[in-house]
Amino acid sequence: MKILTTCKYIISFIPMILLLSCAASSSAGNAKELIGQVVVVGNEPFTNLALQVNPSLNYIMDCKGEIRETLLGNQGKWVKIFYKKIEDKNNLKTIKVEKAEILSK
């Protein structure tokens, strides 16, 4: 009788474990990353925060709140940007920033 009860618990936990592992892998697996320097491009009042990957390639960064403030305060420093996709807006490559990690202080 005790074995039957234990089997019921094990069988009920298997789907829950599978669901949790699938959810974790799908959210982590979609993020991509770029490394570059934080720069501001454009002229006032039309400036944009950008990631300079090399001298001829900048990505406009679409980020909000705390991430934007952190990046603005770290202009010229190397960062690792985590994003999901790159869009082409008005002939500018724009990345939606999910997370940013400062590499140099």
C-alpha positions in Angstrom: 0.0 0.0 0.0 2.8 2.4 0.8 4.5 1.7 -2.5 1.3 2.6 -4.4 1.1 5.9 -2.5 4.7 6.7 -3.3 4.2 5.9 -7.0 1.2 8.3 -7.1 3.4 11.1 -5.7 6.2 10.4 -8.2 3.8 10.2 -11.1 2.1 13.5 -10.1 5.5 15.3 -9.9 6.9 14.2 -13.3 4.6 16.5 -15.4 5.3 19.5 -13.1 9.1 19.0 -13.4 8.8 18.7 -17.2 6.8 21.9 -17.4 9.2 23.9 -15.2 12.2 22.7 -17.2 10.6 23.5 -20.5 9.6 27.0 -19.3 13.1 27.8 -18.0 14.9 26.6 -21.2 12.6 28.5 -23.5 13.1 31.9 -21.8 16.9 31.5 -21.5 17.4 30.0 -25.0 15.9 32.9 -26.9 18.3 35.6 -25.7 21.2 36.6 -27.9 24.1 38.8 -27.0 26.4 41.5 -28.4 29.5 43.1 -27.0 30.5 46.7 -27.8 30.9 50.2 -26.4 28.1 52.4 -25.2 27.9 55.6 -27.3 25.3 58.4 -28.0 24.7 59.1 -31.7 22.8 61.9 -33.4 22.4 65.6 -32.6 20.4 67.2 -29.8 17.5 67.0 -29.4 17.5 63.8 -31.5 20.1 61.7 -29.8 20.0 57.9 -29.4 21.8 55.5 -27.1 23.7 53.0 -29.3 26.1 50.0 -29.1 29.2 50.5 -31.2 30.3 47.0 -32.2 33.1 48.2 -34.5 33.9 51.7 -36.0 31.4 51.2 -38.8 28.6 49.3 -37.1 26.3 50.8 -34.5 23.0 49.4 -33.1 20.5 51.8 -31.7 19.4 50.4 -28.3 15.8 50.4 -27.4 15.8 50.2 -23.6 13.7 51.6 -20.8 14.1 52.7 -17.2 17.0 51.6 -15.1 18.8 49.9 -18.0 18.8 53.1 -20.0 20.0 55.2 -17.0 22.8 52.7 -16.3 24.0 52.7 -19.9 23.9 56.5 -20.2 26.0 56.7 -17.1 28.6 54.3 -18.6 29.2 55.9 -22.0 32.5 54.7 -23.6 32.6 51.5 -21.5 32.4 48.0 -22.9 29.1 46.2 -22.2 27.4 42.9 -23.0 23.9 43.4 -24.2 21.3 40.6 -24.1 18.5 41.0 -26.7 15.8 38.9 -28.5 15.8 40.4 -32.0 17.2 43.1 -34.2 14.7 45.3 -36.1 15.4 47.6 -39.0 13.7 51.0 -38.2 14.2 53.9 -40.6 17.3 52.2 -42.0 18.8 51.9 -38.5 19.4 48.6 -36.9 17.6 48.7 -33.5 17.9 46.1 -30.7 15.4 45.7 -27.9 17.6 45.4 -24.8 16.5 42.8 -22.3 19.6 43.0 -20.0 22.9 44.8 -19.9 26.2 43.8 -18.2 29.0 46.3 -17.8 32.3 44.6 -18.7 34.8 47.4 -17.8 34.6 50.0 -15.1 
